[in-house]
Amino acid sequence: MNPVRLNDFTGKVVLISVTPSVDTAVCDLQAKRFNKMAIELSEDVVVLNVSMDLPFALSRWCAATGSDQIRSKL
């Protein structure tokens, strides 16, 4: 629940995915797809998922889907 700024990732490529809520079918598919793609990217790439979901909902979703490659932030 800390603020995140793009300059926190200086020197890296930042890929941003926006999902209003991971509890909707389309956003769930999108976030899963970005998580899967992130596995194939180099260490120089950071994938951020911007969502209106609360951190607790995002943690639950990540645990339920095994998504550990994207960083979910409000």
C-alpha positions in Angstrom: 0.0 0.0 0.0 2.9 2.3 -0.8 2.9 4.9 -3.6 4.7 3.7 -6.8 6.3 6.1 -9.3 7.7 5.3 -12.7 11.1 6.6 -11.6 11.1 3.7 -9.1 12.0 1.6 -12.1 14.7 3.8 -13.7 16.7 1.8 -16.1 14.0 -0.7 -16.8 11.3 -1.0 -19.4 7.9 -0.6 -17.8 4.9 -2.3 -19.3 1.6 -1.1 -17.9 -1.6 -3.1 -17.9 -4.8 -1.4 -16.7 -7.6 -3.6 -15.4 -10.5 -1.9 -13.6 -11.2 -5.1 -11.6 -9.5 -8.5 -11.7 -12.8 -10.0 -10.6 -14.3 -9.4 -14.1 -13.8 -12.0 -16.8 -12.0 -9.7 -19.3 -9.7 -8.2 -16.7 -8.9 -11.6 -15.2 -7.9 -12.9 -18.7 -5.8 -9.8 -19.4 -3.9 -9.9 -16.1 -3.3 -13.6 -16.5 -2.0 -13.1 -20.0 0.4 -10.3 -18.9 1.6 -12.5 -16.0 2.3 -15.4 -18.5 4.1 -13.0 -20.9 6.2 -11.5 -18.1 7.8 -14.9 -17.4 9.4 -14.7 -20.9 10.7 -11.1 -20.5 14.2 -10.2 -19.4 15.0 -8.9 -15.9 15.1 -5.4 -17.5 11.3 -5.4 -17.9 8.8 -4.7 -15.2 5.1 -5.4 -15.7 2.7 -3.3 -13.6 -1.0 -3.9 -13.3 -3.0 -0.8 -12.4 -6.3 -1.6 -10.8 -9.1 -0.1 -8.7 -9.2 -3.3 -6.7 -8.2 -3.2 -3.0 -4.9 -4.7 -2.1 -6.6 -7.5 -0.3 -8.6 -8.5 -3.4 -5.4 -8.3 -5.6 -3.6 -10.6 -3.1 -6.4 -13.1 -3.1 -6.5 -13.0 -7.0 -2.7 -13.5 -7.3 -2.8 -16.4 -4.8 -5.8 -18.0 -6.5 -4.3 -17.7 -10.0 -0.7 -18.3 -9.2 0.2 -14.9 -10.7 3.5 -13.8 -9.4 5.1 -12.0 -12.3 3.1 -8.8 -12.4 3.2 -6.2 -9.7 -0.3 -5.1 -8.8 -0.8 -1.6 -7.5 -3.7 0.7 -6.9 
